[in-house]
Amino acid sequence: MTQLQSDVGAKGIEKIGNAYQEIRKQMSKVIVGQSEVIDQLLIAMFSRGHCLLEGVPGLAKTLMINTLSQCLSMSFSRIQFTPDLMPADITGTDVLTTNQETGGREFKFISGPLFHNVVLADEINRTPPKTQSALLEAMQERQVTVGMTRHMLPNPFFVLATQNPIEQEGTYQLPEAQQDRFMFKVFVDYPSYEEEKLVAMQTTGNRKEEIRPVLTGPEIIELQTLIREVPITDHLVNYALALVRQTRIGQAGVPDFVNDWLSWGAGPRAVQYLILGAKTRALLKGRTYVSAEDLQALAAPVLRHRIVTNFSAESEGITTDKVIDKLLEVTPSKEGELTSDPRLKAIFSAPVANA
């Protein structure tokens, strides 16, 4: 074990492990099941990424995010996206006011609901592209520009967005380039029988649970910095690159099924988020090093909104998750096998494609 691993292990595992367990404990008072979804939310938060949750109505997406915000001693706002919502409604605007001391008139910036640490963007696909772009610009740049003035957003800053996959009338689908700003796209599925029974029992009585704050903003920033110190081997960086680069159609070494089923592949941001998420997951699992299992566990939430299936795949019922599963099957994770695979050698040595 290196000195860096020792330092990260001494500080990181205890701090992030205690915070992780306590947040899970607090959220379990309100949220039944959805263990994997909560894990991915926390990994995104500790990795300084944003998260997009997709699921049918009634699966507690909004409640889950609201409960998470209560576990954090930070400011929280909820934006209910609607077709008539304008960019200024979320970023804020300059208002002409009268100076009480001088009597002169001047513009004063009134900040919008984006100026909070945790922002719930509820039903993000309900609002027009202009307002979606204002939100996504804030996510990427962590600032908003009103008039000629730039206003910095608070740090830490997380956007946790939800969207409904079944009601498409009157919605505005997020373009792929805008979805790329989200670290994860998380599918929220139906609960099991026992979980749904427990939900029914808990929510039809008078009992109310109190959520206790676990982390402050500065503590989250400290953990985010610590996570980036977790070491990762060259082999696992190559493994992450192999998974992402194999999604790019028409390039050397790409599997036939990718060329047959995809119309577009993932960009470099996918590699960045795969590695950052794997570092966070390693610490949450009590390890000071990244394993191939960490990358494999996060491949779907990182890649599913960054690859686009074509008509042929859709006609065969092939989803992005099925493509990712097959990609994991054909990509060797062991170091010797990865570097000796002739197809992957072609990927690693492939020249830059012409624009």
N, C-alpha and C positions, 0 to 999 in steps of 0.2 A: 504493500500500500504506500503511495507517495505521500509526501507531507501535505500536498493540497487535498488529497482525499481524506487524510486524517483530520485536517482543519474543517473541511466541509462536513465530515461525519460527526465531529464533536458538536458543531453548532447547528448544522442543518437538520439532521435527522430528529434531534430532540425538539427543536423549535417548530419545524413544519409538521412533524408527527403529532405533537400535542395539539397544535392548532387544527389540524385535519380531523383528528378524533373528536375534539370538542365541537367543531362545527357540525360534523356528522351527527353527534349526539343531540345538539340543539335542533337541527333540522328534522330529525326523526320524531320529535314531539308533534310535528305538524304534517310532515310528508311521509306517507307510507310507501315503502319500496323505492323504485327508481334509483337504486344504488349506483348503477353505472352512469346514469345521467348526472347525478350529483357529483360523482368523481370527475367527470369530464368538465363540469362547470368549475370545480375547484382547480383543476389542472390549468384551465384557461386563465383563471383569475391570477394564480401564482405565476403564470408565464407571461403576464402582461398582455393577454390577448382578449379578443371579444368573442362572443358566442351567439350562434343562431340556433334556436330551438324550433323544431317543426313537429307538429302533432295535431290530431283532431281536437275539437273543443272538449273541455271537461277533464283533461288529463293533468290539471294542476300545474301547467307551465308557468302561468303568472304567479300563482301562489308559491311555487318553488323559488322563483327569483326574489319575490318579496320577502320570503322567509330568510333567504341567504343574506339579503341586505340588512335584516335585523340582527344577524350574527356579526355584523361589521359596524364598528363605531365610526361610520362615515355618512355623509349626506346622500340621500336617495331621492330620485324622482321617477315618476311613471308618465310616459307619453302615450296616449291612446291615439294611434294613427288613424286618420280618416281621410276621405277623398278631398276634403276642402282645407286640409292643413297646409299652411304655407311655410317656407323656410324660416321666416322671421318668427314664426310661432314657436320654434324650438331653439333657435340660436339667440334670439333677443333682437332688439332694435334700438336705434337712436330716437329719443323723444325730445321735442323742444320744450324746455322748461324755463322758468324765470328764477334768476338768482336773487334770493331774498336779501342779500347784503348790498348788492350793487344795483339791483333792479333791472339788470341787463338780461337778455334772452340768450340761452345757450343750449346746445344739444347735450343730452346726458344718456349714456348707454344703460338700458334696462336689460339685464341678462335673462335669458330664457331657461327652460328646464334642462338644457344640456349642461349647465354649469353646476353639476353635482358629481360626486365620486362614482356612484352607481346609477346607471340610467337604464330603465326598463322601456324598451321600444316595443310596445304591444301591437301585434298585427302590423308589422312593418310593410307588408305587401298590400295594405289598404290605402297607402298614400301615393301621390304621383311621383314620378322620377325626380322632379326638381327638389322636393322635400327629402326624398331618400338620399339624393346626392349631398345635400347639406349635412345630413347625419353622418354619412359615410366619409365625407371630407373631415369632419371633426374626429372621427374614429382614427383616421390615418395620420392626420397632422396634429391632433390633440390641440387644436385651436380653431377659432372661427373668425372670419373677416366680415365686419359690418362697415359699409362705407369704405373709408380709407384706413381703418384701424383694425389691427389684429388683437384679438382677445384670447389669452391662453386659458385653456381648460384646467381644472384642478388635477392634481396628481396624488393618488392613483385615479385612473379614469377607466371604467369598464362599461361597455354597452352590451346588454343582454337582450337580444331581440327574439320575438316569437312570430311565427307565421302559421297559417292554417292551410294545409295542402288540399282540402276537399272543396272549399268554397272559392271558386275562381271568378265568379261574376263580380264585376266592379273592383277587381284587384289589379295591381301593377307588379308583375313578377320582377324580382331583383335580377338585373343583368349579371352574367357570370363574372364580369370584371369587378362589380361591386360586391358580390358574394365573396370574392377573394380576400376582402378586408377582414372577414371573420376568420379567426383561428380555427374554430370547430363549427361544423354543422351537426347538431345532435338530434337524433330521432327519438321522440318520446312515445313509447308504445303503451298499449292497454295493460293494466295491472293484472296479476294472476288472480285466481278465484279467491284465495285466502287474503290477499292484499286488498281486493275490492270489498270483501266482507268487512275487513277491519276499517276501511275508509267509511263504509256505511254506518258502522257502529260509532265511530269517533265523531262524525260530522252531524249526527242527528240527536245529539245530547247537548247539555249545557256546559260541559267541561271546556275550559279555555286554557291553553298552555302559554306560558310566558317565555319568550325567547331572550336569552342572555347574550349580550355582545361578547365576542371572543377576541377579535383583532381590531386594531386601530389602523389608520392610513399609514403612518410611519412604519409600523410593524410589517405591513404588507410590502411596502417598498424595500425594507430590509431583506425580507424573504425572497423577493423577486431578484435582488442583486445576488443573493447567496446561491440561488438556483443556477445562475449563469456560470458559477465557478465549478459546477459538477463536471468532471472530465468525461470525455467520450473518445473512444479509440478511432483511428483512421478507418479501420475495417467497418465500424458501424456507421460512420459518415458515408462511406462508399455504399453501404447497404441502403441507407436512406436515399442517396442519390440514385441508386439503381431502381428503387421502387418508383420514384417520381419520374425519372427520365424515360422509363418504359411506357409511360402514358402518352408520350409525344409521337403522334402518328407520322409515318413516312420517314422515320429516321432509322439509322442502322441499328440492328439488334433488337428492334421492337417486336414483341410477339405478334403472331398473325392475328390472334383474337382481338388485340388492341386496334390494329388497322381495320379489322372487320367491324368492330362495335363502337369505336369512338370517333367523334368528329373534332375533338379538341382535347389537349392534355394539360396537365398542371404546370404552373410556373415555379420559379425559384422560391417564392414565398412558402410553398408547400414543404420544401426541404428545411427551411428555417423553423417552421412551426413543428415539424416532426421531431427535430432535434431538441428544441426547447421543451416541448411537451414530454418527450422521453426523459429528459433530465428531471423535470418536476415529478413525473410518475415514479422514477427511481427513488427519489427521496421519500415520497409518500409510502413506498413499499419497504422503507427501511434500508435502502442501499445507497452507497456513495458512488456508484458507477452505473452507467447505462447498459442495458442488455438488449439483445435483439427482440426479446419479448415486449419491451416497452415500445419499440417502434412498430411492431406488428399490432399491438393493442390500439394504437392511435392512428393507424393508417386510414381506417374508414372515416372517422370524423374529420380528419385533415383533408382527405382527397375527394370525398363524395361530392362536394360542391365546387370542385376545381376541375373535374373532368366532365365532358359532355358526351352522352351517348347519341348515336345517329339513328336514322329511321330504321335501319336494319336491326339494330339491337332492340329498339322499342317494339318492333313487330314480333320479335322472338321472346319478349318479356324479360329482356336482360336489363337489369338496373345497374347503376354505378357501383353499388355495393357488391354485386356479383362479379363485376369486372375486377374490383379490388381484391376480393377473395381469391380469384383465379391468379391474380398477379402475385399474391403472397405464396401461392402454391408453386409457381414456376420460378420463383426467385430464391436461390439457396442462401441461407442465413449464416452458414458456417464460413469462416474466413477462407480456408483453402478452396472450398467449392465455389465461393463467390468470385475469387480472383482467377480461377482456372476455367470458368465457364466461357466458352468461345463467343457465345452470343453477347454476354455482358462485357467482354473485352471490347467488342465493337461499340458498345454504348459508351464506355469510359473514354475511348479514343476517338469517338465520332467528332468530325469537324463541325464548327458552328454553321448552322443552316443559313442560306442566303435569305435576306429579308425580302 
